[in-house]
Amino acid sequence: MPKILIYTSNLCPYCTMAKRLLDKKGASYTEVNVDSKPGLREKMMQETRRRTVPQIFIGDLHVGGFDDLYALEMKSELDGLLA
């Protein structure tokens, strides 16, 4: 299974939904809460060119946010990325 990285923040319902979907798939991931330390959100923005959370990486692929992750699930493409 590829390494999964998910940038999150406190009180983010989309972050919770993304983690639940990954948990349902049995995927392990590393969570980086951008509220936990100054500079983390800026680092995320440099890597993704996006300001919103969650931002999800599966391996080297920047999936995007929850809507993007869910779209992969609906197209039956998420399992292939997680394999």
Backbone atoms as SQL, in Angstrom:
CREATE TABLE atoms (id INTEGER PRIMARY KEY, chain TEXT, resi INTEGER, resn TEXT, atom TEXT, x REAL, y REAL, z REAL);
INSERT INTO atoms VALUES
  (1, 'A', 1, 'MET', 'N', 0.849, -1.183, 0.000),
  (2, 'A', 1, 'MET', 'CA', 0.000, 0.000, 0.000),
  (3, 'A', 1, 'MET', 'C', 0.893, 1.245, 0.000),
  (4, 'A', 2, 'PRO', 'N', 0.588, 2.212, -0.854),
  (5, 'A', 2, 'PRO', 'CA', 1.413, 3.423, -0.903),
  (6, 'A', 2, 'PRO', 'C', 1.248, 4.273, 0.350),
  (7, 'A', 3, 'LYS', 'N', 2.220, 5.124, 0.569),
  (8, 'A', 3, 'LYS', 'CA', 2.158, 6.052, 1.688),
  (9, 'A', 3, 'LYS', 'C', 1.066, 7.084, 1.418),
  (10, 'A', 4, 'ILE', 'N', 0.254, 7.351, 2.421),
  (11, 'A', 4, 'ILE', 'CA', -0.826, 8.328, 2.291),
  (12, 'A', 4, 'ILE', 'C', -0.574, 9.448, 3.294),
  (13, 'A', 5, 'LEU', 'N', -0.653, 10.671, 2.817),
  (14, 'A', 5, 'LEU', 'CA', -0.490, 11.847, 3.654),
  (15, 'A', 5, 'LEU', 'C', -1.739, 12.687, 3.513),
  (16, 'A', 6, 'ILE', 'N', -2.303, 13.107, 4.651),
  (17, 'A', 6, 'ILE', 'CA', -3.490, 13.950, 4.619),
  (18, 'A', 6, 'ILE', 'C', -3.268, 15.152, 5.525),
  (19, 'A', 7, 'TYR', 'N', -3.352, 16.335, 4.924),
  (20, 'A', 7, 'TYR', 'CA', -3.290, 17.579, 5.679),
  (21, 'A', 7, 'TYR', 'C', -4.693, 17.884, 6.173),
  (22, 'A', 8, 'THR', 'N', -4.815, 18.180, 7.467),
  (23, 'A', 8, 'THR', 'CA', -6.108, 18.447, 8.080),
  (24, 'A', 8, 'THR', 'C', -6.019, 19.703, 8.943),
  (25, 'A', 9, 'SER', 'N', -7.174, 20.097, 9.488),
  (26, 'A', 9, 'SER', 'CA', -7.211, 21.161, 10.489),
  (27, 'A', 9, 'SER', 'C', -8.270, 20.807, 11.524),
  (28, 'A', 10, 'ASN', 'N', -8.267, 21.558, 12.609),
  (29, 'A', 10, 'ASN', 'CA', -9.251, 21.343, 13.670),
  (30, 'A', 10, 'ASN', 'C', -10.647, 21.675, 13.151),
  (31, 'A', 11, 'LEU', 'N', -11.634, 20.933, 13.614),
  (32, 'A', 11, 'LEU', 'CA', -13.043, 21.203, 13.329),
  (33, 'A', 11, 'LEU', 'C', -13.362, 21.256, 11.835),
  (34, 'A', 12, 'CYS', 'N', -12.772, 20.365, 11.073),
  (35, 'A', 12, 'CYS', 'CA', -12.972, 20.322, 9.620),
  (36, 'A', 12, 'CYS', 'C', -13.812, 19.086, 9.276),
  (37, 'A', 13, 'PRO', 'N', -15.090, 19.271, 8.918),
  (38, 'A', 13, 'PRO', 'CA', -15.917, 18.100, 8.622),
  (39, 'A', 13, 'PRO', 'C', -15.443, 17.319, 7.399),
  (40, 'A', 14, 'TYR', 'N', -14.881, 17.999, 6.406),
  (41, 'A', 14, 'TYR', 'CA', -14.398, 17.293, 5.218),
  (42, 'A', 14, 'TYR', 'C', -13.168, 16.452, 5.535),
  (43, 'A', 15, 'CYS', 'N', -12.359, 16.927, 6.483),
  (44, 'A', 15, 'CYS', 'CA', -11.207, 16.139, 6.932),
  (45, 'A', 15, 'CYS', 'C', -11.688, 14.857, 7.598),
  (46, 'A', 16, 'THR', 'N', -12.697, 14.984, 8.430),
  (47, 'A', 16, 'THR', 'CA', -13.268, 13.827, 9.120),
  (48, 'A', 16, 'THR', 'C', -13.827, 12.827, 8.110),
  (49, 'A', 17, 'MET', 'N', -14.539, 13.331, 7.104),
  (50, 'A', 17, 'MET', 'CA', -15.114, 12.431, 6.100),
  (51, 'A', 17, 'MET', 'C', -14.020, 11.733, 5.290),
  (52, 'A', 18, 'ALA', 'N', -12.961, 12.457, 4.955),
  (53, 'A', 18, 'ALA', 'CA', -11.857, 11.843, 4.206),
  (54, 'A', 18, 'ALA', 'C', -11.192, 10.743, 5.029),
  (55, 'A', 19, 'LYS', 'N', -10.946, 11.017, 6.307),
  (56, 'A', 19, 'LYS', 'CA', -10.327, 10.005, 7.175),
  (57, 'A', 19, 'LYS', 'C', -11.242, 8.800, 7.347),
  (58, 'A', 20, 'ARG', 'N', -12.534, 9.025, 7.454),
  (59, 'A', 20, 'ARG', 'CA', -13.480, 7.903, 7.577),
  (60, 'A', 20, 'ARG', 'C', -13.465, 7.023, 6.325),
  (61, 'A', 21, 'LEU', 'N', -13.413, 7.658, 5.164),
  (62, 'A', 21, 'LEU', 'CA', -13.377, 6.874, 3.926),
  (63, 'A', 21, 'LEU', 'C', -12.092, 6.054, 3.851),
  (64, 'A', 22, 'LEU', 'N', -10.972, 6.666, 4.191),
  (65, 'A', 22, 'LEU', 'CA', -9.707, 5.931, 4.178),
  (66, 'A', 22, 'LEU', 'C', -9.715, 4.812, 5.220),
  (67, 'A', 23, 'ASP', 'N', -10.283, 5.093, 6.391),
  (68, 'A', 23, 'ASP', 'CA', -10.398, 4.052, 7.430),
  (69, 'A', 23, 'ASP', 'C', -11.259, 2.895, 6.938),
  (70, 'A', 24, 'LYS', 'N', -12.364, 3.223, 6.269),
  (71, 'A', 24, 'LYS', 'CA', -13.269, 2.189, 5.729),
  (72, 'A', 24, 'LYS', 'C', -12.530, 1.295, 4.727),
  (73, 'A', 25, 'LYS', 'N', -11.601, 1.883, 4.004),
  (74, 'A', 25, 'LYS', 'CA', -10.810, 1.140, 3.026),
  (75, 'A', 25, 'LYS', 'C', -9.657, 0.374, 3.667),
  (76, 'A', 26, 'GLY', 'N', -9.460, 0.564, 4.974),
  (77, 'A', 26, 'GLY', 'CA', -8.370, -0.113, 5.662),
  (78, 'A', 26, 'GLY', 'C', -7.011, 0.503, 5.366),
  (79, 'A', 27, 'ALA', 'N', -7.011, 1.738, 4.910),
  (80, 'A', 27, 'ALA', 'CA', -5.767, 2.418, 4.545),
  (81, 'A', 27, 'ALA', 'C', -5.175, 3.118, 5.766),
  (82, 'A', 28, 'SER', 'N', -3.883, 2.972, 5.945),
  (83, 'A', 28, 'SER', 'CA', -3.200, 3.717, 6.998),
  (84, 'A', 28, 'SER', 'C', -2.654, 4.999, 6.374),
  (85, 'A', 29, 'TYR', 'N', -2.639, 6.054, 7.148),
  (86, 'A', 29, 'TYR', 'CA', -2.226, 7.348, 6.628),
  (87, 'A', 29, 'TYR', 'C', -1.528, 8.147, 7.714),
  (88, 'A', 30, 'THR', 'N', -0.771, 9.125, 7.271),
  (89, 'A', 30, 'THR', 'CA', -0.134, 10.073, 8.170),
  (90, 'A', 30, 'THR', 'C', -0.939, 11.357, 8.099),
  (91, 'A', 31, 'GLU', 'N', -1.362, 11.827, 9.254),
  (92, 'A', 31, 'GLU', 'CA', -2.148, 13.055, 9.327),
  (93, 'A', 31, 'GLU', 'C', -1.264, 14.197, 9.807),
  (94, 'A', 32, 'VAL', 'N', -1.313, 15.313, 9.091),
  (95, 'A', 32, 'VAL', 'CA', -0.595, 16.515, 9.487),
  (96, 'A', 32, 'VAL', 'C', -1.638, 17.600, 9.719),
  (97, 'A', 33, 'ASN', 'N', -1.818, 17.988, 10.984),
  (98, 'A', 33, 'ASN', 'CA', -2.778, 19.028, 11.329),
  (99, 'A', 33, 'ASN', 'C', -2.101, 20.383, 11.162),
  (100, 'A', 34, 'VAL', 'N', -2.572, 21.169, 10.190),
  (101, 'A', 34, 'VAL', 'CA', -1.930, 22.445, 9.891),
  (102, 'A', 34, 'VAL', 'C', -2.137, 23.481, 10.983),
  (103, 'A', 35, 'ASP', 'N', -3.061, 23.225, 11.916),
  (104, 'A', 35, 'ASP', 'CA', -3.277, 24.136, 13.038),
  (105, 'A', 35, 'ASP', 'C', -2.310, 23.872, 14.184),
  (106, 'A', 36, 'SER', 'N', -1.573, 22.772, 14.115),
  (107, 'A', 36, 'SER', 'CA', -0.754, 22.353, 15.254),
  (108, 'A', 36, 'SER', 'C', 0.560, 23.111, 15.390),
  (109, 'A', 37, 'LYS', 'N', 1.043, 23.685, 14.283),
  (110, 'A', 37, 'LYS', 'CA', 2.339, 24.357, 14.335),
  (111, 'A', 37, 'LYS', 'C', 2.394, 25.453, 13.275),
  (112, 'A', 38, 'PRO', 'N', 2.897, 26.625, 13.623),
  (113, 'A', 38, 'PRO', 'CA', 3.010, 27.693, 12.625),
  (114, 'A', 38, 'PRO', 'C', 3.844, 27.238, 11.423),
  (115, 'A', 39, 'GLY', 'N', 3.411, 27.622, 10.256),
  (116, 'A', 39, 'GLY', 'CA', 4.149, 27.305, 9.048),
  (117, 'A', 39, 'GLY', 'C', 3.673, 26.069, 8.308),
  (118, 'A', 40, 'LEU', 'N', 2.905, 25.202, 8.972),
  (119, 'A', 40, 'LEU', 'CA', 2.458, 23.971, 8.299),
  (120, 'A', 40, 'LEU', 'C', 1.474, 24.254, 7.166),
  (121, 'A', 41, 'ARG', 'N', 0.557, 25.215, 7.375),
  (122, 'A', 41, 'ARG', 'CA', -0.395, 25.541, 6.305),
  (123, 'A', 41, 'ARG', 'C', 0.360, 26.114, 5.092),
  (124, 'A', 42, 'GLU', 'N', 1.354, 26.951, 5.339),
  (125, 'A', 42, 'GLU', 'CA', 2.137, 27.512, 4.246),
  (126, 'A', 42, 'GLU', 'C', 2.886, 26.412, 3.493),
  (127, 'A', 43, 'LYS', 'N', 3.424, 25.441, 4.232),
  (128, 'A', 43, 'LYS', 'CA', 4.109, 24.306, 3.596),
  (129, 'A', 43, 'LYS', 'C', 3.129, 23.537, 2.711),
  (130, 'A', 44, 'MET', 'N', 1.915, 23.290, 3.246),
  (131, 'A', 44, 'MET', 'CA', 0.895, 22.586, 2.478),
  (132, 'A', 44, 'MET', 'C', 0.548, 23.373, 1.213),
  (133, 'A', 45, 'MET', 'N', 0.405, 24.680, 1.348),
  (134, 'A', 45, 'MET', 'CA', 0.044, 25.517, 0.204),
  (135, 'A', 45, 'MET', 'C', 1.138, 25.505, -0.866),
  (136, 'A', 46, 'GLN', 'N', 2.384, 25.461, -0.463),
  (137, 'A', 46, 'GLN', 'CA', 3.484, 25.381, -1.428),
  (138, 'A', 46, 'GLN', 'C', 3.448, 24.051, -2.182),
  (139, 'A', 47, 'GLU', 'N', 3.116, 22.977, -1.475),
  (140, 'A', 47, 'GLU', 'CA', 3.103, 21.645, -2.092),
  (141, 'A', 47, 'GLU', 'C', 1.892, 21.429, -2.999),
  (142, 'A', 48, 'THR', 'N', 0.761, 22.054, -2.638),
  (143, 'A', 48, 'THR', 'CA', -0.492, 21.751, -3.330),
  (144, 'A', 48, 'THR', 'C', -1.046, 22.904, -4.167),
  (145, 'A', 49, 'ARG', 'N', -0.598, 24.113, -3.897),
  (146, 'A', 49, 'ARG', 'CA', -1.155, 25.316, -4.526),
  (147, 'A', 49, 'ARG', 'C', -2.626, 25.505, -4.164),
  (148, 'A', 50, 'ARG', 'N', -3.022, 24.959, -3.022),
  (149, 'A', 50, 'ARG', 'CA', -4.390, 25.098, -2.511),
  (150, 'A', 50, 'ARG', 'C', -4.334, 25.524, -1.047),
  (151, 'A', 51, 'ARG', 'N', -5.384, 26.243, -0.626),
  (152, 'A', 51, 'ARG', 'CA', -5.436, 26.753, 0.748),
  (153, 'A', 51, 'ARG', 'C', -6.309, 25.891, 1.665),
  (154, 'A', 52, 'THR', 'N', -7.216, 25.117, 1.080),
  (155, 'A', 52, 'THR', 'CA', -8.209, 24.410, 1.869),
  (156, 'A', 52, 'THR', 'C', -7.717, 23.036, 2.307),
  (157, 'A', 53, 'VAL', 'N', -8.308, 22.543, 3.368),
  (158, 'A', 53, 'VAL', 'CA', -8.054, 21.193, 3.848),
  (159, 'A', 53, 'VAL', 'C', -9.350, 20.405, 3.728),
  (160, 'A', 54, 'PRO', 'N', -9.252, 19.102, 3.608),
  (161, 'A', 54, 'PRO', 'CA', -8.036, 18.310, 3.574),
  (162, 'A', 54, 'PRO', 'C', -7.346, 18.406, 2.224),
  (163, 'A', 55, 'GLN', 'N', -6.072, 18.121, 2.231),
  (164, 'A', 55, 'GLN', 'CA', -5.298, 17.901, 1.015),
  (165, 'A', 55, 'GLN', 'C', -4.666, 16.521, 1.172),
  (166, 'A', 56, 'ILE', 'N', -4.879, 15.682, 0.193),
  (167, 'A', 56, 'ILE', 'CA', -4.545, 14.264, 0.308),
  (168, 'A', 56, 'ILE', 'C', -3.548, 13.862, -0.776),
  (169, 'A', 57, 'PHE', 'N', -2.514, 13.159, -0.343),
  (170, 'A', 57, 'PHE', 'CA', -1.537, 12.572, -1.256),
  (171, 'A', 57, 'PHE', 'C', -1.591, 11.058, -1.094),
  (172, 'A', 58, 'ILE', 'N', -1.640, 10.348, -2.199),
  (173, 'A', 58, 'ILE', 'CA', -1.494, 8.893, -2.201),
  (174, 'A', 58, 'ILE', 'C', -0.233, 8.617, -2.999),
  (175, 'A', 59, 'GLY', 'N', 0.803, 8.191, -2.297),
  (176, 'A', 59, 'GLY', 'CA', 2.109, 8.089, -2.928),
  (177, 'A', 59, 'GLY', 'C', 2.537, 9.481, -3.351),
  (178, 'A', 60, 'ASP', 'N', 2.981, 9.618, -4.591),
  (179, 'A', 60, 'ASP', 'CA', 3.384, 10.921, -5.123),
  (180, 'A', 60, 'ASP', 'C', 2.223, 11.688, -5.753),
  (181, 'A', 61, 'LEU', 'N', 1.066, 11.066, -5.838),
  (182, 'A', 61, 'LEU', 'CA', -0.097, 11.677, -6.486),
  (183, 'A', 61, 'LEU', 'C', -0.833, 12.600, -5.521),
  (184, 'A', 62, 'HIS', 'N', -0.978, 13.859, -5.903),
  (185, 'A', 62, 'HIS', 'CA', -1.811, 14.779, -5.126),
  (186, 'A', 62, 'HIS', 'C', -3.246, 14.587, -5.588),
  (187, 'A', 63, 'VAL', 'N', -4.040, 13.919, -4.745),
  (188, 'A', 63, 'VAL', 'CA', -5.427, 13.620, -5.070),
  (189, 'A', 63, 'VAL', 'C', -6.261, 14.898, -5.027),
  (190, 'A', 64, 'GLY', 'N', -6.005, 15.731, -4.026),
  (191, 'A', 64, 'GLY', 'CA', -6.800, 16.938, -3.820),
  (192, 'A', 64, 'GLY', 'C', -7.510, 16.849, -2.491),
  (193, 'A', 65, 'GLY', 'N', -8.741, 17.333, -2.444),
  (194, 'A', 65, 'GLY', 'CA', -9.524, 17.340, -1.216),
  (195, 'A', 65, 'GLY', 'C', -10.480, 16.161, -1.120),
  (196, 'A', 66, 'PHE', 'N', -11.415, 16.269, -0.182),
  (197, 'A', 66, 'PHE', 'CA', -12.365, 15.179, 0.031),
  (198, 'A', 66, 'PHE', 'C', -13.202, 14.917, -1.213),
  (199, 'A', 67, 'ASP', 'N', -13.695, 15.974, -1.859),
  (200, 'A', 67, 'ASP', 'CA', -14.533, 15.775, -3.048),
  (201, 'A', 67, 'ASP', 'C', -13.793, 14.988, -4.120),
  (202, 'A', 68, 'ASP', 'N', -12.507, 15.268, -4.260),
  (203, 'A', 68, 'ASP', 'CA', -11.697, 14.545, -5.247),
  (204, 'A', 68, 'ASP', 'C', -11.518, 13.082, -4.844),
  (205, 'A', 69, 'LEU', 'N', -11.272, 12.856, -3.557),
  (206, 'A', 69, 'LEU', 'CA', -11.125, 11.495, -3.048),
  (207, 'A', 69, 'LEU', 'C', -12.418, 10.711, -3.245),
  (208, 'A', 70, 'TYR', 'N', -13.544, 11.340, -2.918),
  (209, 'A', 70, 'TYR', 'CA', -14.836, 10.686, -3.050),
  (210, 'A', 70, 'TYR', 'C', -15.170, 10.405, -4.519),
  (211, 'A', 71, 'ALA', 'N', -14.789, 11.328, -5.409),
  (212, 'A', 71, 'ALA', 'CA', -15.022, 11.108, -6.838),
  (213, 'A', 71, 'ALA', 'C', -14.268, 9.876, -7.323),
  (214, 'A', 72, 'LEU', 'N', -13.034, 9.684, -6.835),
  (215, 'A', 72, 'LEU', 'CA', -12.282, 8.475, -7.179),
  (216, 'A', 72, 'LEU', 'C', -13.009, 7.230, -6.700),
  (217, 'A', 73, 'GLU', 'N', -13.579, 7.301, -5.503),
  (218, 'A', 73, 'GLU', 'CA', -14.330, 6.166, -4.959),
  (219, 'A', 73, 'GLU', 'C', -15.550, 5.869, -5.826),
  (220, 'A', 74, 'MET', 'N', -16.264, 6.906, -6.238),
  (221, 'A', 74, 'MET', 'CA', -17.475, 6.724, -7.042),
  (222, 'A', 74, 'MET', 'C', -17.152, 6.164, -8.434),
  (223, 'A', 75, 'LYS', 'N', -15.969, 6.462, -8.952),
  (224, 'A', 75, 'LYS', 'CA', -15.548, 5.935, -10.260),
  (225, 'A', 75, 'LYS', 'C', -14.832, 4.590, -10.123),
  (226, 'A', 76, 'SER', 'N', -14.827, 4.045, -8.906),
  (227, 'A', 76, 'SER', 'CA', -14.159, 2.770, -8.621),
  (228, 'A', 76, 'SER', 'C', -12.678, 2.801, -8.948),
  (229, 'A', 77, 'GLU', 'N', -12.031, 3.951, -8.743),
  (230, 'A', 77, 'GLU', 'CA', -10.604, 4.094, -9.004),
  (231, 'A', 77, 'GLU', 'C', -9.772, 4.173, -7.729),
  (232, 'A', 78, 'LEU', 'N', -10.413, 4.393, -6.594),
  (233, 'A', 78, 'LEU', 'CA', -9.675, 4.571, -5.348),
  (234, 'A', 78, 'LEU', 'C', -8.971, 3.283, -4.921),
  (235, 'A', 79, 'ASP', 'N', -9.639, 2.166, -5.023),
  (236, 'A', 79, 'ASP', 'CA', -9.033, 0.904, -4.609),
  (237, 'A', 79, 'ASP', 'C', -7.739, 0.623, -5.371),
  (238, 'A', 80, 'GLY', 'N', -7.730, 0.946, -6.665),
  (239, 'A', 80, 'GLY', 'CA', -6.536, 0.732, -7.470),
  (240, 'A', 80, 'GLY', 'C', -5.370, 1.595, -6.994),
  (241, 'A', 81, 'LEU', 'N', -5.657, 2.815, -6.576),
  (242, 'A', 81, 'LEU', 'CA', -4.609, 3.688, -6.069),
  (243, 'A', 81, 'LEU', 'C', -4.080, 3.227, -4.713),
  (244, 'A', 82, 'LEU', 'N', -4.957, 2.612, -3.933),
  (245, 'A', 82, 'LEU', 'CA', -4.566, 2.166, -2.594),
  (246, 'A', 82, 'LEU', 'C', -3.864, 0.827, -2.596),
  (247, 'A', 83, 'ALA', 'N', -3.961, 0.090, -3.711),
  (248, 'A', 83, 'ALA', 'CA', -3.366, -1.256, -3.782),
  (249, 'A', 83, 'ALA', 'C', -1.861, -1.218, -3.830);
